[in-house]
Amino acid sequence: MSFRDDGNGLYMLVLLPGLMAPFLISLFMIYRSNNADLKKDFINRLINIRLIHPNILPVFFLLMPLVVLLSTLISIPLGEPLSQFQFAEGFSFSAGAVPVLLILLLAASFEELGWRGYAFDSLQSRHTYFTASLIFSVLWSLWHFPLIFVNNSYQYEIFNENFWYGMNFFVSIVPMGMIISWICIKNGKSIIAAMVFHFIINMSQELLDITQNTKCIETVVLIFVAVLLIAYDREMFFSRKHLAERTE
């Protein structure tokens, strides 16, 4: 998630509760469930780093930077500037006295504590991983929609710059959500894995000075990557085995 600001960072006081909402709601649902196993599972997936598989780490750390680089390479013959390969002079938003890296980390952490800590797990308890991932990704995209009405937010700015740039932002979140779901599942549903990968996504979007046209190309690349992962792990995505295990 990205934001712009006029320099005082005051609107972050309004957005911070929104960032925390997924975690707070999920925490409330978990502790009101009176399900001891659910609580233990949440804690285990939050603190157990052994859930993260070493063979997934190259994909974990390199996937999103490579997606950004490939998208930028594709954009050059299409007329986008070579200067995109330069590091961005600053972040795409300001948070006043609050360090931007901290905001990026908090956004990734609070969202995934809610999304992967409870919401996605709740969906996949009733659906195949593919269906749960798709439903979740669409809902995650729509969750950002109110930001188009928040003056100076990233979503507000790009919608005012070009309607299609704004639409691209919401479309891009769907394959992104599918990819995060795959990363999370392949790492034992580790919430830590989801948080770190989400943070890598945020940083990958901020590192280079890429244009909005390149971000549209990036959406196509993300869709392609998501399709490849689904095809590669078709059995996992479409299996109903985990549903049968829950009913036993």
Secondary structure, 3 states (H helix, E strand, C coil): CCECCCCCCCCHHHHHHHHHHHHHHHHHHHHHCCCHHHHHHHHHHHHCHHHCCHHHHHHHHHHHHHHHHHHHHHHCCCCCCHHHHCECCCCCCCCCCCCHHHHHHHHHHHHHHHHHHHHHHHHHCCCCHHHHHHHHHHHHHHHCHHHHHCCCEHHHHHHHHCHHHHHHHHHHHHHHHHHHHHHHHHCCCCHHHHHHHHHHHHHHHHHECCCHHHHHHHHHHHHHHHHHHHHHCHHHHHCCHHHHHHHC
